[in-house]
């Protein structure tokens, strides 16, 4: 018996096949092999074509089926992880009406700020736990204002994972966790946030049917099965945004547990058992995958848009051709802690929530042409990413969430020893690395939703810890000095 997991990212779509009994990943792949394009027609915009996600999924799925050689009839359930905060609009025939406005698009910032001022701080924060901000509801309001001819044709709006579930099953649905990330969920009424829909002039009929995160959410259609080379009737039994799903992948379900990831964007995600929020919405509170009216489980999300994307930019534009990421890490390690006084702010990928939705841009400070070289720039880039994490963690700690232990997958920026040591050194937290990823987590989530596993403990009993990084007390003063200098440039 096998479980199939799909992870719909902004850089690629990943697919993994997991043996339900052993918990081992038997095949994994991703597409496209080069980074998926993001269209930026205007400054601050970011769009992708949802049909491309489906095309990438088919490519990755074909690869893992060929690699594994398993009988498709042995696949028991499918789980979906997806990039958060996106907006997909479809008509009554389930046809996409416009490109998806994705997570790092900042065009709706002003619309969200206007809503916050008009509706009031207390109403928004106590009901939504956030400002309407630049989230999916505000992006939809932008479409209503600027593309009324498209808005009139909308039958349903979806998050990226909802769209993939629709393509698989023909059923349009969503989850409470998904609605909360889009500012469509009211934590006071435990219902759709009707007051925000009314303010924006959004019909409630746009909101799909709500399904539990761990449940049967539809079954694969004959048409989808034919496209994927699978069999009709496989149930989709789990769906979650990439950051809640990353926490799931690391078995982070209960209050006080922390998960982190550092791909294109960077995240620290902690579970809180109390309804809480940051008054300035610099970090955000959403319903975690196991949240319910009778048991609050909130995911406190610190998101930094400019993380791995800065490292990739440095590779393309600063490093010599042919230099890989491992080589970059070695070059960066040649510079001392603090990069010889060079500081880089990594905020070059749209408006940053941690900066109160300010679009600060990426900037480099303290370069001396007679002293510094590539190694200082490489180290300053990685340290700048880590310091942005520390900046947000300080806000989480103000909310009463101590960060003493960080769980992370052994992937992306966490593959860099310098990155890991800097994060441990500046936060004082121990980092535990695990051999897992989002698509594997989605597959195991599907196992929970299908009842194959009785709970998360059984599902993740096989989770492998590959490394522990402890902060070095002797280095912590140097990291703190570099961090304080970095922070002075934020303004």
C-alpha positions as CSV (number, residue, x, y, z in Angstrom):
1,X,0.0,0.0,0.0
2,X,1.3,3.4,-1.0
3,X,0.6,7.1,-0.3
4,X,1.1,9.8,-2.9
5,X,2.0,13.4,-1.9
6,X,2.2,16.5,-4.1
7,X,3.8,19.7,-3.0
8,X,2.8,22.7,-5.2
9,X,5.6,25.3,-4.8
10,X,6.3,28.5,-6.6
11,X,9.7,27.1,-7.8
12,X,8.6,23.6,-8.7
13,X,6.0,20.9,-8.1
14,X,7.3,17.9,-6.2
15,X,5.8,14.4,-6.0
16,X,6.7,11.6,-3.6
17,X,5.5,8.0,-3.2
18,X,5.6,6.6,0.4
19,X,5.3,3.0,1.5
20,X,2.5,3.3,4.1
21,X,3.8,0.4,6.2
22,X,7.4,1.4,6.5
23,X,7.0,5.1,6.1
24,X,9.9,5.1,3.6
25,X,9.9,7.3,0.5
26,X,10.3,4.9,-2.4
27,X,10.4,7.5,-5.2
28,X,10.5,11.3,-5.5
29,X,10.8,13.8,-8.3
30,X,10.1,17.4,-9.2
31,X,9.3,19.6,-12.2
32,X,10.3,21.7,-13.9
33,X,14.0,21.0,-13.5
34,X,14.8,24.8,-13.8
35,X,13.0,27.2,-11.6
36,X,9.4,27.8,-12.6
37,X,8.8,31.3,-13.9
38,X,7.0,34.1,-12.0
39,X,5.5,36.8,-14.1
40,X,6.0,40.3,-12.8
41,X,4.2,42.6,-15.3
42,X,4.4,45.6,-12.8
43,X,6.6,46.2,-9.8
44,X,5.4,44.2,-6.8
45,X,3.3,41.9,-8.9
46,X,3.8,38.1,-9.0
47,X,1.7,35.7,-11.0
48,X,1.8,32.1,-12.2
49,X,-0.5,30.1,-14.5
50,X,-2.3,27.4,-12.5
51,X,-2.4,25.2,-15.6
52,X,1.4,25.1,-15.4
53,X,1.2,23.7,-11.9
54,X,-0.9,20.9,-13.3
55,X,1.5,20.3,-16.1
56,X,4.5,20.2,-13.7
57,X,2.5,17.8,-11.4
58,X,1.9,15.4,-14.4
59,X,5.6,15.4,-15.2
60,X,6.8,14.7,-11.6
61,X,4.1,12.1,-11.2
62,X,5.1,10.3,-14.4
63,X,8.7,10.3,-13.2
64,X,8.0,8.7,-9.8
65,X,5.7,6.1,-11.3
66,X,8.4,5.1,-13.7
67,X,11.1,5.0,-11.0
68,X,9.0,3.0,-8.6
69,X,7.4,0.6,-11.0
70,X,4.5,0.1,-8.7
71,X,0.9,-0.8,-9.7
72,X,-1.2,2.4,-9.5
73,X,-4.0,0.2,-7.9
74,X,-1.8,0.0,-4.8
75,X,-2.0,3.8,-4.2
76,X,-4.4,4.2,-1.2
77,X,-4.6,8.0,-0.8
78,X,-3.3,11.4,-2.0
79,X,-2.3,14.4,0.0
80,X,-1.6,17.9,-1.2
81,X,0.7,20.7,0.1
82,X,0.6,24.1,-1.6
83,X,2.1,27.6,-1.7
84,X,0.0,29.7,0.6
85,X,-2.0,33.0,0.0
86,X,-2.5,32.5,-3.7
87,X,-5.7,33.4,-5.6
88,X,-7.2,31.2,-8.3
89,X,-10.4,32.3,-9.9
90,X,-12.6,29.9,-12.0
91,X,-15.9,30.2,-13.8
92,X,-18.9,27.8,-13.6
93,X,-17.1,25.4,-16.0
94,X,-14.0,25.3,-13.7
95,X,-12.0,27.3,-16.2
96,X,-9.2,29.6,-14.9
97,X,-10.2,33.2,-15.5
98,X,-6.8,34.9,-15.0
99,X,-3.3,34.0,-13.8
100,X,-3.0,33.2,-10.1
101,X,-1.9,36.1,-7.9
102,X,0.6,34.3,-5.7
103,X,2.0,34.8,-2.2
104,X,4.8,37.3,-2.9
105,X,2.5,39.6,-4.9
106,X,2.1,42.9,-3.1
107,X,-0.4,44.8,-5.2
108,X,-3.2,44.5,-2.6
109,X,-1.3,46.1,0.4
110,X,-3.1,49.4,0.2
111,X,-6.5,47.7,-0.2
112,X,-5.9,45.7,3.0
113,X,-4.7,48.8,4.9
114,X,-7.9,50.6,3.9
115,X,-10.0,47.7,5.2
116,X,-8.1,47.7,8.4
117,X,-8.6,51.4,9.0
118,X,-12.3,51.3,8.1
119,X,-13.3,48.1,9.9
120,X,-11.1,48.9,12.9
121,X,-8.1,47.3,14.7
122,X,-10.2,45.5,17.3
123,X,-12.7,44.0,14.8
124,X,-9.9,42.7,12.5
125,X,-7.5,41.4,15.1
126,X,-10.0,39.7,17.4
127,X,-11.9,38.1,14.5
128,X,-9.2,37.5,11.8
129,X,-6.2,37.5,14.2
130,X,-4.4,39.6,11.5
131,X,-4.9,42.7,9.4
132,X,-6.6,42.0,6.1
133,X,-3.2,42.9,4.7
134,X,-2.0,41.6,1.4
135,X,-3.8,38.2,1.9
136,X,-6.0,36.4,-0.6
137,X,-9.2,38.3,0.3
138,X,-7.5,41.6,-0.4
139,X,-6.1,40.2,-3.7
140,X,-9.7,39.3,-4.7
141,X,-10.8,42.8,-3.8
142,X,-8.1,44.1,-6.1
143,X,-9.6,42.0,-9.0
144,X,-13.0,43.4,-8.2
145,X,-11.7,46.9,-8.4
146,X,-9.4,46.6,-11.4
147,X,-10.8,43.7,-13.4
148,X,-14.6,43.9,-13.0
149,X,-15.2,41.9,-16.2
150,X,-13.3,39.0,-14.7
151,X,-14.9,39.4,-11.3
152,X,-18.3,39.1,-12.8
153,X,-17.5,35.7,-14.3
154,X,-16.1,34.2,-11.0
155,X,-18.0,31.1,-9.8
156,X,-15.5,30.1,-7.1
157,X,-12.2,31.3,-5.7
158,X,-9.5,28.9,-4.6
159,X,-6.1,28.6,-3.1
160,X,-3.5,26.8,-5.2
161,X,-4.0,23.5,-3.3
162,X,-7.8,23.8,-3.8
163,X,-7.2,24.1,-7.5
164,X,-5.1,21.0,-7.7
165,X,-7.7,19.1,-5.7
166,X,-10.3,20.2,-8.2
167,X,-8.2,19.0,-11.1
168,X,-7.8,15.6,-9.4
169,X,-11.4,15.1,-8.2
170,X,-13.6,17.6,-10.1
171,X,-14.8,18.8,-6.6
172,X,-14.3,22.4,-5.6
173,X,-13.7,22.6,-1.8
174,X,-11.4,24.2,0.8
175,X,-10.5,23.9,4.5
176,X,-10.7,26.0,7.6
177,X,-6.9,26.2,7.7
178,X,-6.9,27.5,4.1
179,X,-9.7,30.0,4.7
180,X,-7.8,31.4,7.7
181,X,-4.7,32.0,5.7
182,X,-6.7,34.0,3.1
183,X,-8.5,36.1,5.8
184,X,-11.8,34.4,5.1
185,X,-12.2,32.8,8.6
186,X,-13.7,34.4,11.7
187,X,-12.2,32.9,14.9
188,X,-15.0,34.5,17.0
189,X,-17.9,33.0,15.1
190,X,-16.1,29.9,13.9
191,X,-17.5,30.6,10.4
192,X,-16.6,32.3,7.2
193,X,-15.7,36.0,7.8
194,X,-18.9,37.5,6.5
195,X,-18.1,41.0,7.7
196,X,-15.0,41.1,5.5
197,X,-16.8,39.6,2.5
198,X,-19.5,42.3,2.9
199,X,-17.0,45.1,3.2
200,X,-15.2,44.0,0.0
201,X,-18.4,43.2,-1.8
202,X,-17.5,39.5,-2.3
203,X,-20.4,37.1,-2.6
204,X,-20.3,34.3,0.0
205,X,-21.1,31.9,-2.9
206,X,-17.5,32.4,-4.1
207,X,-16.3,30.4,-1.0
208,X,-16.2,26.6,-1.8
209,X,-17.6,23.9,0.4
210,X,-15.4,23.4,3.6
211,X,-13.9,20.0,4.2
212,X,-11.8,18.9,7.2
213,X,-8.1,18.9,6.6
214,X,-7.8,15.2,7.3
215,X,-10.8,13.7,5.5
216,X,-12.0,12.4,2.2
217,X,-12.1,15.5,0.0
218,X,-13.1,13.8,-3.3
219,X,-12.0,10.9,-5.5
220,X,-9.9,10.9,-8.6
221,X,-11.9,11.3,-11.8
222,X,-11.5,9.1,-14.8
223,X,-10.2,12.1,-16.8
224,X,-7.5,12.9,-14.2
225,X,-6.5,9.3,-13.8
226,X,-6.0,9.1,-17.6
227,X,-3.8,12.2,-17.6
228,X,-1.7,10.9,-14.7
229,X,-1.5,7.2,-15.6
230,X,-3.3,6.4,-12.3
231,X,-6.6,4.7,-11.5
232,X,-10.0,6.3,-11.0
233,X,-11.3,6.6,-7.5
234,X,-8.2,7.2,-5.4
235,X,-9.3,9.5,-2.5
236,X,-7.7,12.9,-1.8
237,X,-7.6,12.8,2.1
238,X,-5.4,15.7,3.1
239,X,-4.7,19.3,2.1
240,X,-2.7,22.0,3.7
241,X,-0.6,25.1,2.9
242,X,3.1,24.6,2.6
243,X,4.0,26.0,6.0
244,X,1.4,24.1,8.1
245,X,2.4,21.1,6.0
246,X,6.1,21.6,6.7
247,X,5.1,21.5,10.4
248,X,3.1,18.3,9.7
249,X,6.2,16.8,7.9
250,X,8.2,17.4,11.0
251,X,5.5,16.1,13.4
252,X,4.8,19.6,14.8
253,X,1.2,19.5,16.0
254,X,1.1,20.6,19.6
255,X,1.7,23.9,21.5
256,X,5.3,24.9,21.9
257,X,6.6,22.9,18.9
258,X,8.5,24.9,16.2
259,X,9.2,24.2,12.5
260,X,11.3,26.1,10.1
261,X,12.0,26.1,6.4
262,X,14.2,28.2,4.1
263,X,13.4,27.8,0.5
264,X,12.5,30.7,-1.8
265,X,11.0,32.3,1.2
266,X,11.9,31.5,4.8
267,X,9.6,30.6,7.6
268,X,9.5,29.9,11.4
269,X,6.2,28.3,12.3
270,X,5.2,27.6,15.9
271,X,2.0,26.0,17.3
272,X,0.1,28.0,20.0
273,X,-2.7,26.5,22.0
274,X,-4.3,29.9,22.7
275,X,-6.0,32.4,20.4
276,X,-3.4,35.2,20.0
277,X,-2.1,37.7,17.5
278,X,0.6,40.3,17.0
279,X,-1.0,43.8,17.3
280,X,1.0,44.9,14.2
281,X,0.5,41.7,12.2
282,X,4.2,41.4,11.6
283,X,3.8,37.7,12.3
284,X,0.5,36.0,11.5
285,X,-1.8,33.6,13.3
286,X,-3.6,31.0,11.2
287,X,-5.6,27.8,12.0
288,X,-3.2,24.9,12.1
289,X,-4.1,21.6,10.5
290,X,-5.6,20.2,13.8
291,X,-7.4,23.4,14.9
292,X,-11.0,23.1,16.0
293,X,-13.6,25.1,17.8
294,X,-13.1,22.9,20.9
295,X,-9.3,22.8,20.7
296,X,-7.4,25.8,19.5
297,X,-4.3,25.0,17.6
298,X,-2.9,28.1,15.9
299,X,0.2,28.3,13.6
300,X,2.1,31.4,14.4
301,X,3.9,32.2,11.1
302,X,6.9,34.3,10.6
303,X,7.5,34.6,6.8
304,X,10.5,36.3,5.2
305,X,10.0,36.6,1.4
306,X,13.6,37.2,0.6
307,X,15.4,34.0,1.7
308,X,16.7,31.4,-0.8
309,X,15.8,33.7,-3.6
310,X,18.6,36.0,-2.4
311,X,21.0,33.1,-2.4
312,X,19.9,32.2,-5.9
313,X,20.3,35.8,-7.0
314,X,23.8,35.9,-5.6
315,X,24.7,32.7,-7.5
316,X,23.4,34.0,-10.8
317,X,24.8,37.5,-10.5
318,X,27.8,37.6,-8.2
319,X,29.4,34.2,-8.5
320,X,31.5,32.9,-11.5
321,X,29.7,30.6,-13.9
322,X,29.9,26.9,-12.8
323,X,30.0,27.6,-9.1
324,X,27.4,25.6,-7.2
325,X,25.7,26.2,-3.9
326,X,28.1,23.9,-2.0
327,X,31.0,25.9,-3.4
328,X,29.3,29.1,-2.4
329,X,29.0,27.9,1.2
330,X,32.7,27.1,1.2
331,X,33.5,30.6,-0.1
332,X,31.2,32.2,2.4
333,X,32.9,30.3,5.3
334,X,36.2,32.0,4.4
335,X,34.9,35.3,5.9
336,X,34.6,35.7,9.7
337,X,31.4,35.9,11.7
338,X,29.9,39.3,10.9
339,X,31.3,39.3,7.3
340,X,34.0,41.8,8.2
341,X,31.3,44.5,8.8
342,X,29.2,43.9,5.7
343,X,25.5,43.6,6.2
344,X,22.8,42.7,3.6
345,X,19.1,43.2,4.1
346,X,17.3,40.4,2.1
347,X,14.0,42.1,1.6
348,X,14.1,42.2,-2.2
349,X,11.1,39.9,-3.0
350,X,8.1,42.1,-2.4
351,X,6.5,43.6,0.7
352,X,7.6,42.0,3.9
353,X,5.0,41.4,6.6
354,X,7.6,41.5,9.3
355,X,8.3,45.1,8.3
356,X,4.6,45.9,8.5
357,X,4.1,45.3,4.7
358,X,6.8,47.7,3.8
359,X,8.6,47.0,0.5
360,X,12.1,47.9,1.7
361,X,14.1,46.2,-1.1
362,X,17.4,44.4,-0.7
363,X,20.4,46.5,0.3
364,X,24.1,46.1,1.1
365,X,25.9,48.1,3.8
366,X,29.4,48.5,5.0
367,X,31.3,47.4,1.9
368,X,35.0,48.6,1.7
369,X,36.5,48.2,-1.7
370,X,39.9,47.7,-0.3
371,X,39.0,45.0,2.2
372,X,36.0,43.0,1.1
373,X,35.6,40.3,-1.6
374,X,33.1,37.7,-2.7
375,X,33.4,35.7,0.5
376,X,32.2,38.7,2.6
377,X,29.3,39.2,0.3
378,X,28.3,35.5,0.4
379,X,28.5,35.3,4.1
380,X,26.7,38.6,4.6
381,X,23.9,37.3,2.4
382,X,23.4,34.1,4.4
383,X,23.8,36.0,7.7
384,X,21.3,38.6,6.5
385,X,18.7,35.9,5.9
386,X,19.3,34.4,9.3
387,X,19.1,37.8,11.0
388,X,15.7,38.4,9.3
389,X,14.6,35.2,11.0
390,X,16.0,36.4,14.4
391,X,14.1,39.8,13.9
392,X,10.8,37.9,13.6
393,X,11.6,35.4,16.3
394,X,11.9,38.4,18.7
395,X,8.3,39.3,17.9
396,X,7.2,35.7,18.5
397,X,8.9,35.7,21.8
398,X,7.1,38.9,22.7
399,X,3.9,37.0,22.1
400,X,4.9,34.5,24.7
401,X,6.3,31.8,22.4
402,X,9.9,30.9,23.4
403,X,12.0,29.5,20.6
404,X,14.4,27.1,22.1
405,X,14.2,24.2,19.6
406,X,13.8,24.4,15.9
407,X,12.8,21.4,13.7
408,X,13.7,21.6,10.1
409,X,14.0,19.5,7.0
410,X,17.5,18.7,5.8
411,X,17.0,20.8,2.6
412,X,17.5,24.2,0.9
413,X,19.3,26.7,3.0
414,X,19.5,24.2,5.9
415,X,22.0,22.3,3.8
416,X,24.5,25.1,4.5
417,X,26.6,24.6,7.7
418,X,27.2,28.4,7.9
419,X,23.4,29.1,7.7
420,X,22.7,26.5,10.4
421,X,25.5,27.6,12.7
422,X,24.5,31.3,12.3
423,X,20.8,30.5,13.1
424,X,21.8,28.5,16.2
425,X,24.3,31.1,17.3
426,X,22.1,34.2,17.0
427,X,18.9,32.6,18.5
428,X,20.5,30.4,21.1
429,X,18.2,27.6,19.8
430,X,19.1,24.0,19.2
431,X,18.3,22.9,15.6
432,X,17.2,19.4,14.8
433,X,17.3,18.3,11.1
434,X,15.1,15.6,9.8
435,X,15.1,13.6,6.6
436,X,11.7,14.7,5.2
437,X,10.1,17.2,2.9
438,X,6.8,18.7,2.1
439,X,5.6,16.1,-0.4
440,X,6.5,13.2,1.9
441,X,4.6,15.0,4.7
442,X,1.6,15.4,2.4
443,X,1.7,11.7,1.7
444,X,1.7,10.8,5.4
445,X,-1.0,13.4,6.0
446,X,-3.1,11.6,3.4
447,X,-2.5,8.4,5.5
448,X,-3.9,10.1,8.6
449,X,-6.9,11.4,6.6
450,X,-7.6,8.0,5.1
451,X,-7.5,6.3,8.5
452,X,-4.5,4.2,7.6
453,X,-2.7,5.8,10.6
454,X,-4.6,6.3,13.8
455,X,-2.8,9.6,14.6
456,X,0.3,11.7,13.8
457,X,2.5,9.8,16.2
458,X,1.9,6.6,14.2
459,X,2.3,8.4,10.9
460,X,5.6,9.9,11.8
461,X,7.1,7.1,13.9
462,X,9.6,6.5,11.1
463,X,10.8,10.2,10.9
464,X,14.6,10.2,10.9
465,X,16.7,12.8,12.7
466,X,19.9,13.3,10.8
467,X,21.7,16.0,12.7
468,X,21.6,18.2,15.8
469,X,23.2,21.7,15.8
470,X,23.8,23.3,19.2
471,X,24.7,26.9,19.5
472,X,28.4,27.6,20.4
473,X,28.5,29.9,23.4
474,X,31.9,31.2,22.4
475,X,30.5,32.5,19.1
476,X,27.3,34.0,20.3
477,X,28.6,37.4,21.2
478,X,30.0,37.9,17.7
479,X,26.7,36.8,16.2
480,X,24.9,39.2,18.4
481,X,27.2,42.1,17.5
482,X,26.7,41.4,13.8
483,X,22.9,41.1,14.3
484,X,22.7,44.4,16.2
485,X,24.6,46.1,13.4
486,X,22.3,44.5,10.7
487,X,19.2,45.6,12.6
488,X,20.4,49.2,12.8
489,X,20.0,49.4,9.0
490,X,16.3,48.5,9.0
491,X,15.1,51.9,10.1
